[in-house]
């Protein structure tokens, strides 16, 4: 309890509040799809409850571990993540045409790319802090990105890149160098999209979903219907109609659409405010850090979270093309929740050393 009292209480309270709210929303959004796949409305709810019971202790455990631990074990963590990504490429579970999940012990599906995001931030933070090992950081992170892209998972690949970008920003690298790197990365992404038919189709039907309302444009149209149906006050918790089979994966990729439908503009705005306060508080903590390693690592991890939040909500509202990026702390899934809790735990540990 003495150790807990040292961590930043506002950030810890916000983290736990969003996790618990996420469990409530997943419970509301998942029962129909859970019954469809498992013949039990409770399966996804029990699983998410299990993930929450693991995630919160993981977050608290990370808050006790000194942030220098991550510097010491950056390379072993990266090697483990790369090994799991390689195994996943060969033996991963294929769902919806994507090989993104590695089955462990027959009942745990691990999405390794969620932890590759954290590992890449650690690699570049260590390289900039120690002023050596840049080639190794680039090589290992590039390997993670390629293996993630091959799943295929362009969304997670881009988020890995943005995490690295935020570390570079925190390291005060020359702006011309940053611009050159961003330009090169954007060129690679554009070339990949232009040479990948299904990615081009996503762009096409994102721009005009009603040109294929029962096919490639279906998910976006149904998501926007859900958001519009919420109006100001919402249909009430549990009152969503879109989750009853109309909107696929409403408990994961499109959880924000269900929040809008059930809680309305006011409720969804409150959720966005919680995320904004979480990011703001985490940035305040990093700004107060005298240790450059903690500051760079923290900003990189906050960047990961912020980009995932923006991407998930952007997809749900139609501001961005559809990609399978979860909403941190909220979407259904153990890998997503636990990786978010690890990030929160690291930031909580960093907060124990803040100077104010």
PyMOL commands that set and color helices and strands:
alter all, ss='L'
color gray80, all
select helices_A, chain A and resi 2-6+9-38+43-64+68-72+74-91+113-130+134-149+154-170+175-194+197-207+209-212+218-230+255-287+292-317+334-351
alter helices_A, ss='H'
color red, helices_A
select strands_A, chain A and resi 93-95+98-104+108-110
alter strands_A, ss='S'
color yellow, strands_A
deselect
rebuild
show_as cartoon
